[in-house]
């Protein structure tokens, strides 16, 4: 067999084996017209073509959704049409993935052999230009050296994309890669540019979206879909809407309905056609939480700003520090907010900051840039907040976290976003953050129920501020929109809480199925208030006292007496015990 025939056979064998690793043939797809035509990325495309003309391999880096893959597909379309860099004409641009190549490999050495095999296959196929869609995985897989060796063996260039944090770490670790690669950074487009991209998409696809609907879709995506980035996070909902409505015009009401149903957004806040009754909202809060009007007013005012579209888009919807004694409603108000917005207190993202008392704990929360595992790079806070389009982040016992943890939160409070260990900018701008603290609790007198104080508010505020600065740096306190004091409960507040709890007891299944009505006497409420309230622990012991004394007495009565359907039950305190009678 002649050398020419051997080379031809070798190329054919290599082509067959390489095919096992190819995910997409971009050149073939482009020639069939199956690659998406994208507008608005001409500037970045020109940058890539200049790099390729210079004989270097471009690596497009940026956050998810900013258009990295679309940019590579534009390059493939131009090359397939005979335009763009001369070195790419008459070439096949094929998509590979390090994740696919590594799948099933038994250890690092086997993976290294696979990369060597890939280099050998590409070396005998100079007409193939590999496009690696996840080059950042070379950092996780410890393949920086193998990647550099691959570049030396290639006759031409390769094209790649990756996530910014890990690509930067990889180049820092293996400086030799800079001899072969040039990084092209893609940032999320600003509002006007994103609007132009979305408008061009509707024209290209024939989607009938009104100008008002397009503008609203962009505003909602930018403000609430914090997990992804423009332009993808507006194009995907528009594509879904187009699929649902066909040739019908997509108006703002359709956009609102889709966002609420798909992403769980509270319609009362985002629908411009639906009014929000601020007074009724405040009344609902006050009916469920007693004695803390200042905290309620702070949250209701914030929701009013969101509804009116006057909340600063560059910051959180709100950042509050609730301070005061334990058991007076700080955490309960955060739960009520989640219940009001979503109908479910489980939509609350809650972190107990007492779990992060050491400076090293900041890495666990915000991510370790030197970790190999992706989850460790991103950190716990990223994992908890992603996926919450609109939410409440509760940081309980904030004063117990270390100073380093406090410092890392300052960026979040100030900018509405934070940068994690993986280099990702994680936006929380559609969230309300509530930090709670018992710091300064001693400012209020530790008197029993019903005893007030003659001190005026100015004196209390001054002492509270001084006490808070013992626990928090002034720079941190200034990052909060508002520091809200939660005072000890009054005797009137405790009675109101008990009556609400007793009404809840009457709605439990044992009473509801018999249609029973509970009527607690004033003597019972007064006794429970004195028995269950502890100035040190606040209202929490009230529920235990109610369960211990009232629920058990009611249970004994229902089991023994079997009252008639619809009976009225008087619950009283007499002769030193709780009594129930029909």
Protein Blocks (a to p, Z undefined) as FASTA:
>chain_A
ZZklmmmmmmmmmmmmmmmmpmbdfklmmmnopaccdehilmmmmmmmmmmmnopacddd
ddehilpmmmmmmmmmmmmnopajfklgoiacddddfklmmgopacjklmmmmmmmmmmm
mmmmmkbccddfblmlmmmnopmmmmmmmmmmpmbdcdddddfklmmmmmmmmmmlmmmp
ccdddddddfklmmmmmmmmmmmnopacdfklmmmmmmmmmmmmmmbccfklmmmmmmmm
mmmnomaccdfklmmmmmmmmnopafklmmmkbccdfklmmmmmmmmpghilmlmmmmmm
mmmmmmnopacfkbcfbdcddeddehilpmmmmmmmmmmmnopaklpccddfklmmbfkl
mmmmnopfkbmblklmnommlmmmgopabacdddehkllpcfklmmmmmmmmmnopacdf
kopacdfklcccddddfehklmpccddehiacfbdfklmmmmmmmmmmmmpcfklmmmpm
bdcddddddfklmmmmmmmmmmmmmmpmklmmnopacdddfklmmmmmmmmpcfklomml
mmmmmmmmmmmmmmmmmmmnopaehiacddddeehiacddZZ
